Amino acid sequence: MFKVEVRVENVSLMYNLSRQREERLKEYIINMIKGRLFFDPFWGLKDISFNLRAGDSLGIIGKNGAGKSTLLKLVSGVIKPTKGQVYTNGIIAPMVELGIALDHNMTAKENIFFLGAMHGFKKKYLNGRYERIIEFAELQDFADVPLRNFSSGMAARLSFSVATLINPDILVADEALAVGDIGFSSKCRARLDEIRHKGAIILFCSHSMDMVKSVCEKTLWLDHGTMMMYGDSNEVCNAYEQFMSYDKTKPEEN
């Protein structure tokens, strides 16, 4: 029996940070050949674990550099962990850095079929959803316009519309709702509720605690790659906000 799920088991990710800065490619190659390149290990994530089943929604919060987007990329399969395992079962719609997969030389219509093909869907399937995608993105008058003439918000609306209207099993989103005005944002939240109630898993990273609380039942708080708290969204978001308020009032160290 098919079972939609996400399992992250004791996952850690290490980057090698160069100690020196080579200004030119030639210098880098020479130092590499001579064995003069030195690196320091940097752990972007440290021993992260959680399990999600069909219908679960997980918010991921934390300060810039906490490891939020890195975790989403691991779940999406964009990068591999240094330690531990990430297991996913289902069609994944990754929306990390919205619009990054769009071809700006193509029209909106061409991008719909391009993105759909990237997600593994046939042309016949996409034909049946094309009008809904364009209408949801509010781009009816721009279907044949190249994306290079789009605003960033228009491109993001298109990406969100494609990713959610092809009915993914697992939606991985980075600030997915910050793609338009209040009306469109509300429409996005309603769409996320709809696909979650159909059994999809949602992972959503945001700096907006109100948005996380409204979209996600569970929340994971990261700080410098470490899991600080995991559980009910209201409890975790409130604890994070209290921490941030206290952190801002602390005197700077000399």
C-alpha positions as CSV (number, residue, x, y, z in Angstrom):
1,M,0.0,0.0,0.0
2,F,1.3,3.5,-1.0
3,K,2.2,5.6,2.0
4,V,3.2,9.2,1.8
5,E,5.9,10.0,4.4
6,V,9.0,11.9,5.2
7,R,11.6,10.5,7.6
8,V,14.7,12.4,8.7
9,E,16.9,10.2,10.8
10,N,19.9,11.7,12.7
11,V,20.8,13.9,9.8
12,S,23.9,16.1,9.9
13,L,25.5,18.2,7.1
14,M,29.0,19.4,7.0
15,Y,30.5,22.1,4.8
16,N,34.2,22.6,4.2
17,L,35.0,26.3,4.6
18,S,38.3,27.5,3.0
19,R,40.7,29.3,5.4
20,Q,42.2,31.4,2.7
21,R,40.7,33.5,-0.1
22,E,42.0,33.1,-3.6
23,E,41.2,36.1,-5.8
24,R,41.8,34.3,-9.1
25,L,41.0,30.8,-10.4
26,K,44.7,30.4,-11.3
27,E,45.7,30.9,-7.7
28,Y,43.1,28.4,-6.5
29,I,44.3,25.7,-9.0
30,I,48.0,26.2,-8.1
31,N,47.3,26.0,-4.4
32,M,45.2,22.9,-4.9
33,I,47.9,21.2,-6.9
34,K,50.5,22.1,-4.3
35,G,48.3,20.9,-1.4
36,R,48.0,24.4,0.0
37,L,44.3,24.5,0.3
38,F,43.1,24.2,3.9
39,F,39.5,23.9,5.1
40,D,37.7,24.1,8.4
41,P,34.6,21.9,9.0
42,F,31.3,23.8,9.5
43,W,28.2,21.8,10.5
44,G,25.2,23.4,8.9
45,L,22.9,20.8,10.6
46,K,23.5,18.6,13.6
47,D,21.6,15.4,14.4
48,I,18.2,16.4,13.1
49,S,15.3,13.8,13.4
50,F,11.6,13.9,12.7
51,N,8.9,11.8,11.0
52,L,5.9,13.1,9.0
53,R,2.9,11.2,7.6
54,A,0.2,12.0,5.1
55,G,-1.6,15.2,6.2
56,D,1.1,16.5,8.4
57,S,2.3,20.1,8.1
58,L,5.7,21.2,9.6
59,G,6.9,24.7,10.0
60,I,10.7,25.4,10.2
61,I,11.8,28.5,12.0
62,G,15.0,30.2,13.2
63,K,17.3,33.1,12.6
64,N,19.1,33.6,9.3
65,G,21.8,30.9,9.0
66,A,20.0,28.5,11.3
67,G,19.8,25.8,8.6
68,K,16.2,26.1,7.5
69,S,16.7,26.2,3.8
70,T,19.5,23.6,4.0
71,L,17.0,21.2,5.7
72,L,14.4,21.8,3.0
73,K,17.0,21.1,0.3
74,L,17.9,17.9,2.0
75,V,14.3,16.8,2.1
76,S,13.9,17.8,-1.6
77,G,16.9,15.7,-2.5
78,V,18.9,18.7,-3.8
79,I,21.8,17.8,-1.5
80,K,22.7,14.7,0.5
81,P,23.5,14.6,4.2
82,T,27.0,14.0,5.6
83,K,25.5,11.7,8.3
84,G,22.1,10.1,8.8
85,Q,19.3,9.4,6.3
86,V,16.5,11.2,4.6
87,Y,13.7,9.0,3.3
88,T,10.7,10.3,1.3
89,N,7.9,8.5,-0.4
90,G,5.7,10.4,-2.8
91,I,5.9,13.1,-5.5
92,I,7.9,16.1,-4.2
93,A,7.2,19.7,-5.3
94,P,10.2,21.7,-4.1
95,M,9.7,25.4,-3.9
96,V,13.0,26.4,-2.2
97,E,13.9,29.8,-3.5
98,L,10.8,30.4,-5.5
99,G,11.2,30.8,-9.2
100,I,14.7,29.4,-9.4
101,A,13.6,26.6,-11.8
102,L,11.7,29.0,-14.2
103,D,13.2,29.7,-17.6
104,H,12.9,33.5,-18.1
105,N,13.2,33.2,-21.8
106,M,10.0,31.1,-22.0
107,T,6.5,32.4,-21.7
108,A,4.3,31.6,-18.7
109,K,2.5,28.9,-20.7
110,E,5.7,27.3,-21.8
111,N,7.0,27.3,-18.2
112,I,3.9,25.6,-16.9
113,F,4.6,22.6,-19.2
114,F,8.3,22.8,-18.5
115,L,7.9,22.8,-14.7
116,G,5.2,20.1,-15.0
117,A,7.6,17.9,-17.0
118,M,10.3,18.4,-14.4
119,H,7.8,17.1,-11.8
120,G,7.2,14.0,-14.0
121,F,3.8,14.9,-15.4
122,K,2.6,14.1,-19.0
123,K,1.4,16.8,-21.4
124,K,-2.1,15.4,-21.4
125,Y,-2.3,15.7,-17.6
126,L,-1.0,19.3,-17.7
127,N,-3.4,20.3,-20.5
128,G,-6.3,19.4,-18.1
129,R,-4.9,21.7,-15.4
130,Y,-3.5,24.6,-17.5
131,E,-6.5,26.9,-17.2
132,R,-6.7,26.4,-13.5
133,I,-3.0,27.1,-13.0
134,I,-3.1,30.4,-15.1
135,E,-6.3,31.5,-13.3
136,F,-5.0,30.8,-9.8
137,A,-1.7,32.7,-10.6
138,E,-3.9,35.6,-11.9
139,L,-1.9,35.7,-15.1
140,Q,-4.7,35.3,-17.7
141,D,-3.5,38.3,-19.6
142,F,0.2,37.3,-19.5
143,A,0.2,33.6,-20.6
144,D,2.1,34.3,-23.8
145,V,4.5,36.9,-22.3
146,P,8.2,35.8,-21.6
147,L,9.0,35.7,-17.9
148,R,11.9,38.2,-18.4
149,N,9.1,40.8,-18.5
150,F,7.5,39.6,-15.3
151,S,7.9,41.1,-11.9
152,S,9.4,38.8,-9.2
153,G,5.9,38.5,-7.6
154,M,4.3,37.4,-10.9
155,A,7.0,34.7,-11.4
156,A,6.6,33.5,-7.8
157,R,2.8,33.2,-8.2
158,L,3.3,31.1,-11.3
159,S,5.8,28.8,-9.5
160,F,3.4,28.4,-6.5
161,S,0.4,27.8,-8.8
162,V,2.2,25.0,-10.8
163,A,3.6,23.3,-7.7
164,T,0.3,23.2,-5.8
165,L,-2.2,22.5,-8.6
166,I,-0.4,19.4,-9.8
167,N,-1.4,17.8,-6.5
168,P,2.0,16.9,-5.0
169,D,2.4,14.3,-2.2
170,I,5.1,16.4,-0.5
171,L,5.3,20.2,-0.8
172,V,8.5,21.8,0.3
173,A,8.2,25.5,0.5
174,D,10.5,28.4,1.4
175,E,8.5,31.6,2.2
176,A,5.9,30.3,-0.3
177,L,3.1,32.6,0.9
178,A,5.1,35.9,0.6
179,V,4.4,36.0,-3.2
180,G,1.6,38.6,-3.5
181,D,-0.9,40.9,-1.8
182,I,-3.1,40.0,1.1
183,G,-5.8,38.5,-1.1
184,F,-3.4,36.2,-2.9
185,S,-1.7,35.2,0.3
186,S,-5.1,34.1,1.7
187,K,-5.7,32.1,-1.4
188,C,-2.4,30.4,-1.0
189,R,-3.2,29.4,2.6
190,A,-6.5,28.0,1.5
191,R,-4.8,26.0,-1.2
192,L,-2.3,24.6,1.2
193,D,-5.1,23.6,3.6
194,E,-6.8,21.9,0.7
195,I,-3.9,19.8,-0.4
196,R,-3.0,18.9,3.2
197,H,-6.6,17.6,3.8
198,K,-6.1,15.5,0.7
199,G,-3.2,13.8,2.4
200,A,-0.2,15.8,1.3
201,I,2.7,16.6,3.6
202,I,3.8,20.3,3.8
203,L,7.1,21.6,5.0
204,F,7.2,25.3,5.2
205,C,10.0,27.7,6.2
206,S,9.2,31.3,7.2
207,H,10.2,34.2,9.4
208,S,6.5,35.0,10.0
209,M,5.3,33.3,13.1
210,D,1.6,34.1,12.3
211,M,2.0,32.4,9.0
212,V,3.6,29.3,10.4
213,K,0.9,29.1,13.1
214,S,-1.9,29.3,10.5
215,V,-0.3,26.9,8.0
216,C,1.4,24.3,10.2
217,E,0.3,22.1,13.1
218,K,3.9,21.2,14.1
219,T,7.0,23.4,14.1
220,L,10.7,22.8,14.3
221,W,13.0,25.5,15.7
222,L,16.6,25.5,14.5
223,D,19.5,27.5,15.8
224,H,23.0,27.2,14.3
225,G,21.9,23.9,12.8
226,T,20.7,22.4,16.1
227,M,17.2,21.4,16.9
228,M,16.1,23.7,19.8
229,M,12.4,22.6,20.0
230,Y,9.9,20.5,18.1
231,G,6.2,20.2,18.7
232,D,2.9,22.1,18.6
233,S,3.3,25.2,16.4
234,N,1.8,27.7,18.9
235,E,4.1,26.5,21.7
236,V,7.2,26.4,19.6
237,C,6.6,29.8,17.9
238,N,5.7,31.5,21.2
239,A,8.9,30.1,22.8
240,Y,10.9,31.3,19.8
241,E,9.4,34.8,19.9
242,Q,10.2,35.0,23.7
243,F,13.7,33.9,23.0
244,M,14.2,36.5,20.2
245,S,12.8,39.3,22.4
246,Y,15.2,38.3,25.2
247,D,18.1,38.0,22.8
248,K,17.5,41.6,21.6
249,T,17.6,43.0,25.1
250,K,20.9,41.3,26.1
251,P,23.8,43.8,26.3
252,E,26.5,43.3,23.7
253,E,29.7,41.7,24.8
254,N,32.9,43.7,24.8
